[in-house]
Amino acid sequence: MLSNDTICALATANGMGAIAVIRISGPDAITKADEIFQSKFGNKKLLAVDSHTVHLGYVKQNNTLLDEALFTVFKGPNSYTGEDVVEISTHGSVYIQQKVMELLNRIGVRNANPGEYTFRAFWNGKMDLSQAEAVADLIASDSQASHEIALKQMRGGFSNQIKELREEMINFAALMELELDFSEEDVEFANRDKFNELLNKLQNTLKKLADSFAYGNVIKNGVPVAIVGAPNAGKSTLLNALLNEERAIVSDIEGTTRDTIEEVLNINGIAFRFIDTAGLRTSGDKIEQIGIEKTREKIKQAKVVIHLYDVHRMTEQMVAQQLDELLQSNNIVLNVANKIDETSAKNAISDELKKEFPDVIHLAISARENIGIEELKQALSNQVQQLGSSSDDTIVSNSRHLSALQNTLKQIHKIREGLQHNLPGDLLAIDIREALAYLGEITGEIDVDQDILGTIFGKFCIGK
């Protein structure tokens, strides 16, 4: 992708539609587009037009017209990639798309690799690496919350914060390096007290960013919610009630659900991935045992666990025993009493149980009669939003960024220890440079391994 040739790709989704957009980028983008462009009005040439203008004409192949199309011209560096770009908007016929791509290949424009347009935007300084990654997240966003996080990052909120912190640290690093030139004169340019203040500031800010990953990651990928409980507690009925459709088989026979069933539901702009699991019990059925083991795996993977139980079959002691087990996984746990249509809601959950588990949300519902379902949805939304309430506007949702932040924090800890032991400036400078390198990895301000770049941009769609 480091080549300087001219590339093309379909920028719209594959398949037939009203229009299709074919994007060309590179040093010869406008010249190559001119070769297949015939203006509808006179002998206009795309090389002679202004940037950011749209021109109606035909896509021509020798003396044959393939389609009537719009040619949009962007002259570098004022384009997405920073290069000359032409976007051809044709009719959405799959046949037309194929013929235009074949025509471009024939005149020397090669097909783009996955993410190559955004890679060129990064390489040409149109965006930093974290912003480029946010482009992929924005395309993949499937909820309001994940869209907002990706959009803020793409606009530079996260990278600007990192750049400011890195700049402050660079200034102190420069003073440390300067001291090395005057080591024989025992001169101190970098005030150690102020440097400690800066390290405190860096540590607090970076820790907040790292802590926000718990919220950002689940928002980006959807919040995994495991619905667990004893057989016949109504787990499948609850999943159907949440989704408002008959997704899971409901039966009075215990052990009907033998495998996990997953469905996604958007609640208040947050995507939740609900997992209906096999009932927790001891079973002699080998297939059911496999389902129960899968249930335990899903509990470990989940961020939220809904412990559902039948108020007529579970004693308070049994409920407490299961809650004790579930809380060991450090998940958010909602304790939900089911089938309250057959009893008094007030008596479904005792005050003693609420006192014993004050950090657990206790709710009473009837999945069959759709009682309390909206309250359950709101409780789920509230619990997840609280994860992000302690975070600033900047939310980290990328595991690569989290790793770089954690490595930076480790280096800051080493620098602080060095200051406490009055280490000389040359030794401190080594740890400072390491910390700066880790911060620079986030935005791509330092050389990033080509394999890492290939992995990042390889996840993009071809036309982006």
Secondary structure, DSSP 8 states (H G I E B T S, - for coil): ------EEEE-S-SS-EEEEEEEEESTTHHHHHHHTEEESSTT--GGGS-SSEEEEEEEEETTEEEEEEEEEEE-TTSSSSSS-EEEEEEEE-HHHHHHHHHHHHHTT-EE--TTHHHHHHHHTTSS-HHHHHHHHHHHH--SHHHHHHHHHHHTTHHHHHHHHHHHHHHHHHHHHHHHHHTGGGT---S-HHHHHHHHHHHHHHHHHHHHTHHHHHHHHH-EEEEEE-STTSSHHHHHHHHHTS--S---SSTT---S-EEEEEEETTEEEEEEE----S--S-HHHHHHHHHHHHHHHH-SEEEEEEETTT--HHHHHHHHHHHHTTT-EEEEEEE-GGGS-GGGTS-HHHHHH-TTSEEEE-BTTTTBSHHHHHHHHHHHHHHHHHTS-S-----HHHHHHHHHHHHHHHHHHHHHHTT--HHHHHHHHHHHHHHHHHHHT-S---HHHHHHHHHTS-TT-
